[in-house]
Amino acid sequence: MKVLLVGAGAREHALAWRLAQSPSLSELHAAPGNPGIAALGRCHPVRADDRDGLLGLALTLGTELAIIGPEGPLVAGVADELRRNGIAVFGPSSAAARIEGSKSFAKDVLRAAGVPAAEALSVARPPCVVKADGLAAGKGVFVCRTRDELELALRSVQALGGGMVIEELLEGREVSVFALSDGREVVPVAAAQDFKRIGDGDTGPNTGGMGAYSLDDLDALTEAVHRPVIAELARRGTPFVGCLFAGLMVTDDGPKVLEFNARFGDPETQVIVPRLHGDVLDVLLQTARGNLSRATVATDPSSAVTVVLASPGYPESSDYAGVTIHGLDDAAADGALVFQGGTAVRDGRVVTMGGRILSVTGTGATVPEARANAYRAVAHVSFEGVRFRRDIAAAIDG
């Protein structure tokens, strides 16, 4: 099977690594890809949001399945353009991707589906959560416990443009739950916990994610959250095809939805794919073809932990280019999976090119073992100004 993977981050590298193990894969292409993906397939200099360019590339390659990684192209309708031209796509239509592209739309779907969620507030006063209504690369959510934090959040969201949503501040354990849908059926995939803030102890501003570890709280959450939402989207004439990622807060009153994403998460994918069994490519193809009724996704009982290595100015700035990265081979030789995100090749050297540069993933029988393996590998990797959290999964003792 000829596959076109759209995207350039560590999430896409992790997916490419797993797809490359499929016996049904004949050719793996990526647009635009990154140096890590280039070691597994062929990369093409076409932007992930270039609908016409991606369509031309897909048709030229004879693509049998397109897998769209990032949220931006999905919301912009890349999947629609490819489907209109006869290409099977793993990824929702623009209309269904509004579940991520518009917080207010997601609220409306949740109300109609009867799924518990954080309550919207009519007045912004602490404690509360302020969210940009549109896409913000994971940086549009502000937890406000004080008046000063609220005023900063309001200014920051206004600077992004578009609307905003004010919600109650929920307390509990945050969990990311992933499930596949072909528009009707729902198949659980995995769960993980993401660490969103830049600093140890959950301090500093939100980021796209600084690390994650894998969890097993899955089937009951998928039935309570994903299935009614998938049914509601289908009822509206916008069936969701792809990966629906629910960000939940598990409170004393049960799980409540914080947000939805219309794709695999980053960095959660980096701890999910090492645990998957079977031919993942075949399952993604059946999803795209609307034929998930007999599919299952099996996961290994082991654990995985990923640590994100970011540039010194992240998340305020992702403009960090040309700095040589050392120790990639040493980390891999130590048993880690090193997924490249913001990287490029210059004069034969792998260099930085972005904000979140690498995701270093360790696996083990338990979360503490996987965490130890991940941080041992992180110690091999260096580039000037590197920053990372040192407390990813530190509170987990088994």
C-alpha positions in Angstrom: 0.0 0.0 0.0 1.2 3.5 -0.9 0.8 5.9 2.0 1.1 9.7 2.2 1.7 11.0 5.7 1.0 14.7 6.1 2.9 16.6 8.7 6.4 17.3 10.0 6.4 16.8 13.8 7.4 14.1 16.3 3.9 12.8 16.2 4.3 12.1 12.5 7.7 10.6 13.0 6.2 8.2 15.6 3.4 7.3 13.2 5.9 6.7 10.4 8.0 4.5 12.6 4.9 2.3 13.4 3.7 2.3 9.8 7.1 1.2 8.5 6.6 -2.0 10.4 3.4 -2.9 8.5 3.6 -5.9 6.1 1.0 -4.2 3.9 3.2 -1.0 3.3 4.8 -0.8 0.0 5.8 2.9 -0.1 5.8 5.5 2.7 5.8 9.2 1.6 5.6 12.3 3.8 4.8 15.9 3.2 6.8 17.7 4.3 8.2 15.2 6.8 11.5 15.7 8.7 14.9 14.0 8.9 13.7 11.2 11.2 10.9 10.4 8.8 13.3 10.6 5.8 15.1 7.6 7.3 11.9 5.6 6.9 10.4 6.9 3.6 10.6 9.6 1.1 9.9 13.2 2.1 8.4 15.9 -0.3 8.7 19.7 0.1 4.9 20.3 0.2 3.4 22.2 3.2 0.9 20.4 5.3 -1.7 23.1 4.6 -1.2 23.2 0.8 -4.4 21.6 -0.4 -3.6 21.8 -4.1 0.0 20.8 -3.6 -0.9 17.8 -1.5 -3.6 16.7 -4.0 -1.2 16.9 -6.9 1.4 15.0 -4.9 -1.1 12.3 -3.8 -2.3 11.8 -7.4 1.2 11.7 -8.8 2.3 9.0 -6.3 -0.8 6.9 -6.7 -1.6 7.3 -3.0 -3.9 4.6 -1.6 -4.2 6.1 1.9 -3.5 9.7 3.2 -2.9 10.1 6.9 -3.2 13.7 8.1 -1.4 14.4 11.4 -1.8 18.1 12.4 -5.0 19.9 13.2 -4.5 22.9 11.0 -4.8 21.0 7.7 -7.8 19.1 8.9 -9.7 22.3 9.9 -8.6 23.9 6.6 -10.3 21.0 4.6 -7.3 19.1 3.3 -9.1 15.8 3.9 -12.1 17.0 2.0 -10.0 18.0 -1.0 -8.3 14.6 -1.1 -11.6 12.6 -0.7 -13.3 14.6 -3.4 -10.6 13.2 -5.7 -11.0 9.6 -4.8 -8.2 9.2 -2.2 -9.0 7.4 1.1 -8.1 9.6 4.0 -7.6 9.0 7.7 -8.7 12.3 9.2 -12.0 14.1 9.5 -13.7 16.5 7.2 -13.4 20.2 7.9 -17.0 20.2 9.2 -16.3 17.4 11.7 -12.9 18.9 12.6 -14.7 21.9 14.1 -14.9 19.7 17.2 -11.3 21.0 17.7 -11.4 24.1 15.6 -14.1 25.8 17.6 -14.5 25.4 21.4 -18.0 26.9 21.2 -19.0 24.3 18.5 -17.6 21.5 20.8 -19.7 22.8 23.7 -22.8 22.7 21.6 -22.1 19.1 20.5 -21.4 18.0 24.1 -24.7 19.5 25.3 -26.6 17.8 22.5 -24.9 14.5 23.2 -25.5 14.7 27.0 -21.8 14.3 27.8 -20.6 16.0 31.0 -18.2 18.9 30.4 -16.7 21.9 32.2 -19.5 24.5 32.5 -19.3 27.7 30.4 -19.3 30.9 32.5 -21.0 34.1 31.4 -18.7 36.3 33.5 -14.9 36.0 33.7 -13.8 36.0 37.3 -11.2 33.8 39.1 -11.0 30.9 39.5 -11.8 30.0 35.9 -10.2 28.9 32.6 -9.9 31.1 29.6 -9.7 29.5 26.2 -9.2 30.8 22.7 -12.1 29.6 20.6 -10.0 28.6 17.6 -6.7 26.7 17.1 -3.8 27.9 19.1 -1.2 25.0 18.9 -2.0 24.0 22.5 -1.1 27.5 23.8 -4.6 29.0 23.9 -5.7 27.8 27.4 -5.1 29.8 30.5 -5.8 28.6 34.1 -6.7 31.7 36.1 -6.7 31.5 39.9 -6.0 35.2 40.5 -7.2 38.5 39.0 -3.7 39.1 37.6 -3.7 35.7 35.9 -7.1 36.5 34.5 -6.1 39.9 33.1 -3.0 38.4 31.4 -5.1 35.5 30.0 -7.7 37.9 28.5 -5.0 40.0 26.9 -3.2 36.9 25.5 -6.4 35.5 24.0 -7.4 38.8 22.5 -4.0 39.0 20.9 -4.6 35.7 19.2 -7.7 37.1 17.5 -11.1 35.4 17.3 -13.4 34.6 20.2 -12.9 33.1 23.6 -14.7 30.7 26.0 -14.7 31.1 29.8 -15.1 27.9 31.8 -15.2 26.7 35.4 -11.9 25.5 36.8 -12.1 21.8 37.3 -9.9 19.9 39.8 -8.8 16.3 39.4 -6.6 14.1 37.2 -6.3 15.1 33.5 -6.4 12.2 31.0 -6.2 12.1 27.2 -8.3 9.3 25.7 -8.0 8.3 22.1 -10.4 6.3 19.9 -10.8 5.6 16.2 -14.1 6.2 14.4 -15.2 5.5 10.8 -18.2 7.8 11.2 -20.3 5.2 13.0 -18.3 2.7 14.9 -15.9 3.6 17.8 -12.8 1.6 18.6 -10.8 2.5 21.7 -7.0 2.9 21.2 -5.2 4.1 24.3 -5.0 6.7 27.1 -2.2 8.9 28.2 -1.4 11.8 30.5 0.2 14.9 29.0 2.3 17.5 30.8 1.3 20.8 29.3 3.1 23.5 31.3 6.7 24.4 30.5 8.2 24.1 34.0 8.6 21.4 36.6 5.7 21.2 39.1 3.3 22.4 36.4 4.5 25.9 36.4 4.8 28.5 33.7 2.7 28.9 30.5 1.0 26.2 28.6 2.8 24.5 25.7 2.0 22.0 23.0 3.1 19.4 25.5 6.4 18.7 27.3 6.0 15.0 27.9 3.5 12.2 28.5 3.1 8.7 29.9 0.7 5.9 28.9 -2.4 4.9 30.8 -4.9 2.1 30.7 -8.2 3.9 31.8 -10.0 3.4 28.5 -13.0 1.4 27.6 -15.5 2.9 30.1 -14.4 6.5 29.2 -14.7 5.8 25.5 -18.3 4.5 25.9 -19.2 7.5 28.1 -17.6 10.2 25.9 -16.6 9.2 22.4 -19.6 7.1 21.4 -22.3 9.7 22.1 -20.2 12.5 20.5 -19.6 10.4 17.4 -23.3 9.7 17.2 -24.2 13.4 17.5 -21.8 14.4 14.8 -23.3 11.7 12.5 -26.8 12.9 13.3 -25.7 16.4 12.2 -24.6 15.1 8.8 -20.9 15.5 9.7 -19.6 12.0 10.4 -16.2 12.0 12.1 -13.6 9.7 10.4 -10.2 9.4 12.1 -8.9 9.7 15.6 -11.0 11.6 18.2 -8.9 12.7 21.2 -10.8 13.7 24.3 -9.1 15.7 27.0 -10.8 14.8 30.2 -10.7 15.8 33.9 -11.5 12.9 36.2 -13.2 14.7 39.1 -14.9 13.5 42.2 -18.2 13.7 40.2 -16.8 11.6 37.4 -15.1 12.4 34.1 -15.8 15.8 32.4 -14.6 16.9 29.0 -12.1 19.7 28.8 -11.6 19.7 25.1 -11.6 17.6 21.9 -8.9 17.2 19.3 -9.6 15.9 15.9 -6.3 13.9 15.5 -3.7 12.0 17.4 -2.0 14.0 20.1 1.5 15.3 20.4 3.4 14.1 22.6 0.8 11.5 23.5 1.3 9.6 20.2 4.9 9.1 21.1 3.9 6.9 24.1 0.9 5.2 22.4 2.5 3.8 19.3 5.2 1.8 21.0 2.5 -0.2 22.8 0.3 -1.0 19.8 0.1 -4.5 18.5 -0.8 -5.8 15.0 -1.0 -4.1 11.7 -1.8 -0.5 12.6 -1.8 0.5 8.9 -4.6 -1.9 8.2 -6.7 -0.5 11.0 -6.2 3.1 9.8 -7.2 2.0 6.3 -10.4 0.3 7.6 -11.2 3.5 9.5 -10.8 5.6 6.3 -12.9 3.1 4.3 -15.8 3.1 6.9 -15.2 -0.5 7.9 -14.2 -0.6 11.5 -17.0 -2.9 12.7 -14.7 -5.9 13.2 -11.5 -4.1 14.0 -9.7 -4.0 17.4 -6.6 -2.2 18.6 -4.5 -4.2 21.0 -1.9 -2.7 23.3 1.1 -4.1 25.1 0.8 -4.3 28.9 4.1 -2.4 29.2 4.4 1.4 29.8 6.0 4.2 28.0 7.2 7.7 29.0 8.3 10.5 26.6 10.2 13.6 27.5 10.1 16.6 25.1 13.4 18.5 24.5 12.5 22.1 23.6 14.4 25.2 22.5 15.4 27.8 25.1 12.7 30.4 24.0 9.8 27.9 23.8 6.8 28.4 24.1 7.1 32.2 23.6 9.2 31.6 20.5 9.6 28.6 18.2 12.2 30.3 16.0 15.4 28.4 16.9 17.2 27.1 13.9 20.6 25.7 12.9 21.9 24.6 16.3 23.6 21.2 16.1 22.0 18.3 18.0 24.4 15.8 19.6 23.9 12.2 20.9 20.9 11.0 18.8 22.7 7.7 18.0 23.8 7.2 21.6 20.2 7.6 22.9 18.9 5.1 20.3 21.7 2.7 21.2 20.6 2.9 24.8 17.2 1.5 23.8 15.2 4.8 23.5 12.9 5.8 20.6 13.9 9.4 19.6 11.2 11.0 17.5 12.2 14.2 15.7 9.9 17.2 15.7 11.6 20.5 15.0 14.7 19.4 13.1 16.5 19.8 9.8 19.7 18.6 8.1 22.4 21.1 7.4 25.8 20.0 5.9 25.1 16.4 7.1 24.3 17.5 10.7 20.9 17.2 12.3 20.1 20.7 13.7 17.2 22.5 15.5 14.4 24.0 13.5 11.5 25.0 15.8 10.2 24.9 19.4 9.7 21.3 20.4 12.8 19.7 18.9 12.7 16.0 20.0 10.6 13.5 21.9 12.6 10.9 23.7 10.6 7.9 24.6 11.5 5.1 27.0 9.6 1.9 27.6 9.5 -0.5 30.5 7.3 -3.0 32.5 6.1 -0.1 34.7 5.9 3.6 34.4 8.9 4.2 36.8 11.0 1.8 34.7 10.0 3.5 31.5 10.6 6.9 33.0 14.1 5.9 34.1 14.9 4.6 30.6 13.6 7.8 29.0 15.7 10.1 31.2 18.8 8.0 30.8 18.4 8.5 27.1 17.8 12.2 27.5 21.2 12.5 29.2 22.8 11.4 25.9 21.2 14.2 23.9 22.3 17.8 23.9 22.1 21.0 21.9 22.8 24.6 23.1 20.0 26.0 25.2 18.1 22.7 25.5 15.2 22.8 28.1 13.0 20.0 29.3 11.0 19.0 32.3 12.6 16.7 34.9 9.4 15.6 36.5 7.5 13.8 33.7 5.6 10.9 35.4 7.6 11.4 38.6 4.6 11.0 40.8 3.7 7.5 39.4 5.0 4.7 41.6 3.8 1.6 39.8 
